Amino acid sequence: MSGARQHFIPRFLQKGFRIPSNGKIVRCWVYEQSKSPRSANIQNVGVERYFYAIDNEPDLDDKITDEESDVYAPLVENLRAGNLTESVVERIPALLAHLEIRSRHVRHNMQSFVDDSVSGILEHLSEPENLRALAKNHFRPGSPLFDKALVDQGISHEQVQTLLAMGESALEQIFQPFVAIFAAQMPAQLDRIKSLIPDVIRGSHVRILNESVSPAARARRFNALHYSVQTFAAGDLPLGDSVVLFHVRGERAFKPFVDKDDELVHVILPLSSDMYLLGATNDPKSSPPQNLPLEIARCSIEYFICAHQRDDAADLQAQIGINARWLSAREMNSIINEVLSESMSEKLA
């Protein structure tokens, strides 16, 4: 039976970044943005109360624990030992898909995406002129929204028909006060909707994982890669809270999550402070990724862990979060503006 404290960064992976010690307690260095590095027991790293539990899906943590104990933890131990037999390699895509989808990183990005979308749209509609232009074609006699508003304002359908018979301007007179009322309600609606988002996203994430802790469609993206275990000579490779790192072609070369349209170059999974799993395409032009600690820090949302204290800790900590989101603020604003512009054009045409 799963407990209340559930790890979203598996401990079998964190153990590869333990501070050298003969003690029974496994500790690592935790580097958070704008905070002093701290030594922590991995029991208390990458953990959250009931992270994988919702009322109608209480057993996901047990399912993940069983799968990791039986399949993924032994697989990682084989990789750390340099054992890349055919049976080991054929299980790597499922491991990568599992680690990519199970983390808090995914849930945080899902929540940020929905939160930003709702905020952008409702803030736009809080301006009466924007709401008026967008809603005219939807806010017409006969629509549920229109009829409800009439009832709320004590106006009968017969009264509306009488006013409409007097000319189109009469509808404008009816519509005008509703616009101001709805625009004024938008901030309260925004607060209400945003308060619901975390639970909605949590429920969605748990349901997705309950369907499969390693989605086959995502695993297939990694089937064609060529895998090797690489030595990190400096011996101080970090593990970010994004866990897996993706190197793709394009302006944003490193990402914590691969999109369906991304042209994948490398997949990097840190295994320990001195080694990592590298999945590479068969493109002879692709060179091994450079400066992995920097890219791992940039793709982390809140922190990364290390086996050693780093001399460049402050520099890396300052980079945390720069590439952590699925969409940059500029990309998110561009999408919202495009959606609103298209909607406005349709309504004004």
N, C-alpha and C positions, 0 to 999 in steps of 0.2 A: 504494500500500500504506500503510495507516494506521500511524502511529508509536505509541510507548508512551504518550506524553503526549496525552491526549484531552480536549478542552474540553467541559464540560457547560453552560457559558454561551458561546454562539457569539461569536467575536471580531468578526464583522461587526456585531453589536449593541453590543459593548463599545466599538467605535471611536467611537460617537457620544458617549462620555463621556470622551474623551481630554483630558488636560491640554493647554491651548493651547500649541503648540510647532511649530516648523518642522523639528524633527528627524525622522529616519526611525523612531526607536523610539516606539511609541505607549504612553503611560503614562496611568494614572489614579490617583485617590486611593482607597484602600481603607479602609473604616471597619468595624472589627470591634468586637464588644462587649468592653468593659473593656480595650481596647488603644489605643495612640496611633495616629492616622491615619498611613498610610504611602503613599508613592508607589511604584507597581509597574508593571512592564512587563506589558501584557495577555497576553503569552505565558505569564505565570505566574499569571494570575488565572482562577478558574473552571475549573481543570484537575486531572485525576487520572490516574494511571497505569492504563492498560487499563480505563477506566471503561465502555466499551461492548463489551468483549471477554470472551467465555467460550470454553472449549475447543472446543465444537461450533458456535459462532457467532462466528467471528473477524472477519467482514467488515462488521459493523454500522457502525463508524466511517467506513469508506469510503462506505457507502450514504448516511449522513447528510451527509458532506462533499459528495458529488456533488449531493444534493438541495438543500443550502443554497447551493452555488456557482451552480447552474443556475437555481434558483427563488426561494429565500427571501432571499438577500442582495440580488439585484437588486430584489426587491419592496420591501425595507426602504429601499433607496436611492430608489426612486420615492416612497415615503411621505415621506421626509425632504425631497424636492423639492416636496412638496405635490401630487404627481401622483395624483389619485384618479379616473382613468378607469374605465370599467366593467370592463375587463379586469384592472385592478389590484385593484379592490374585490372582485371575485369570487374572488380568490386569498387574501384576508385571513383567512377562517375557517380554512383549512388551515394558514396560518402560525401562528395563535393556538393551534390544537390541537397543532401540532408543538412550539412553545415550551413549552406547558403540560406535555407528557408526556415530553419528552426529558431533563429536568433532573435534577440530583442531588436537588433539592428533593422530587421525586416519590419517588425511591428512599428517601430519608431518612424520609419519612412512612410509606411502606409498611413499612419496617423497624421504626419506632417503634410502629406499630399492632400488628404481630405480636408484637413484644417485650413490649409492655404487656399484651396479651391472654394470652400464655403465662405471664408473670410473675404476673399477677393470679390466674389459675386455679390454677397449681401452688402458689403461696403459700397460697391458700385450702385446697388439699388437703393441705398439710403439717400441718394440724391434724387429729389422729386423729378427733375427733368429726365434723368436716366430711366427711372421707373416708368414715367409717363410714355416715353418713346418705345420702351421695350414691351410694355404690357397692353398697348391699345388693341392689338389683334386678338389677344387672349381674353381681355376684359370687355366682353361684348354681351349683349342680351342673349340669354339662353345658356351661357356657360355656367358651370357650377360655382366658380369663384365669384362671378358677377351676381348671380342670384342670391348667394349667401350674403354678399355685401349689402344688397338691397334690403334683405330681411333684417340685417343688423342695424341698418339705418332707418328702418320703419317705412320703406318705400315699396309700394306694391307694384306688381308687373303691369297692371292696368295704368298706373300713373306713369310708368316709363313709356308705355306705348303712346300715351297721350302726348308726352313731351317730345317723343321722336317724330310724331306726326307734324310737330311745329317746325322741324328742321334739324339738321345734323348738329348745329351748335348746342341744341338742348342736351345731347349726349355728353358734350364737353362739359357742360355745367354740372351734370350728374357725376361725371368722372373725376372732375377736379378735386373735390374734397376727399375722395377715396385715395387719390394719389398721395396727398399729404399725410393721411392717416397711416397708410401702409409704409410710406418712407420713414415715418417717425417710429414705427414698430420694428424696423430692421435691426437696430442695435440690440434690442431685447431678444429678437429671434436668433441673432448671431450668438449671443451668450448662451441661450438655451441649447442650440444645436451643438455648439462647441463642447458643452458639458457632457453631451451624449456620445461624442466621437470616441473617446478612449475605450468605453465598454463595447461599442459596436465593432471597432477594429480588433479588440482582443477576442471577441467572439468569432469574428471572421477568420483570424489567424489560427485559432484553436480548431475550428471546423476544417480548415484547409489541411492542417497537420494530421487531424484524425483520419482524413481520407487517405493520406499517405505521408509518412515521416520523411520520405525521399521521393518526391514527384518524378515519375518516369520521364515526363516530357522535358523536365529540366536536366535530368541525368543524361538524356540523349545528346544534349549539346556538347557533352564532354567525352563522348565515346570515341571520337576520331582523333583525340589528342595523343601525343606521344609523351609518356611519363618517365620521369627520372627523379631521383633524390639528389639534391644538390647540397654541397657543403657551404655554409656561410662562414667564411674564414675569420671574420672579426669576432665571432662567437658571442654576439650580443643582439641577435635578431629578436625583435619584439613580436608579440601576438596582439593584434588589435581586437577591439570588441566587434569588428565586422567579420572576424575570423578568416574568411576567404577573400583573396584579392584577385581582381580581374584586370588584365592588360588588354586593351582593345585599340583598334585603329580609330583615329579621330582626334579632335581637339582636346578632349578629356581622356587621357590615355589610361588612367587607372580608376577603377570603380569598385564599390563594394557589392554590386549586384549587376548581373549581365542582362541586358534587354534582348528581345528576340531579334532586333535588327542590328545588333552589335556584331562587328567582325572581330572575333576573338583571336588574340595572338598568344596569350599565356594565361594560365590559371596558377596561382601561387597559394599554397597552404603551408604556413609555418608549422613545423613539427616540433622543433626545439630551438634553443638559443643558438645552435650551430648548424641547423639543417632545415631544409624546406622541400616540399614536394613541388615539382614543376611539371605542369602539363603544357605542351607546346604544339602549335600547328606544324605542318610539314613545310612551311614557307621558309626557304633558305635565307630570305632577306630579314627574317625576324631575329633580332639579337636578344640575348638574355636581359631581363629587366635589371635596371641599375638603381642604386640607392633605395633598396627595399625598406629600410627603417623609416625613411621619410614618407614613402608612399603608403605604408601601413598606418602611420600616424595620421596622414591626411584623410584616409578612408575610415578612420575610427570616429565614432560619434562623441564619446565621452572620455575614453581612456585606452591605453595599451598597457600590457604587462611585460616584464623583462626578468631574466635571471640575475642580472647584474645592474648596478648603478651606472648610469651612462654619463659621460662627460658632456655630451651634447643634449642632455635632457631638456633644458629650457628651450632650446631651438626646436626640438621635436614637439614638445608640448604646445608651443605656439601654433603648430600646424594642425593640431587635432580639429577635425570637423570640416576642413576646407573642401574635401571631396566626399564627404560622408553621405550626402543626400542623393537620392535617385535623380532629382532634377535640381539644378541650380536655381537661385532666386530669379535670375534673369530668364531662364527657361520657363519657370512657373508663371511669371508675370506675362510672358509672351503667349503662353497657352490661354490664360484667362482673358487677356485682351483680344486674342483671336476669336475665342468663343463669343465674347460679348459683341465684338464688332460684326461678326457674321449674323448674330441674332438681331442686332440693331438694323443691319442692312435689309434683312428679310422683312422686318416689321415696317420699315420705312419705304420699301419698294412699292 
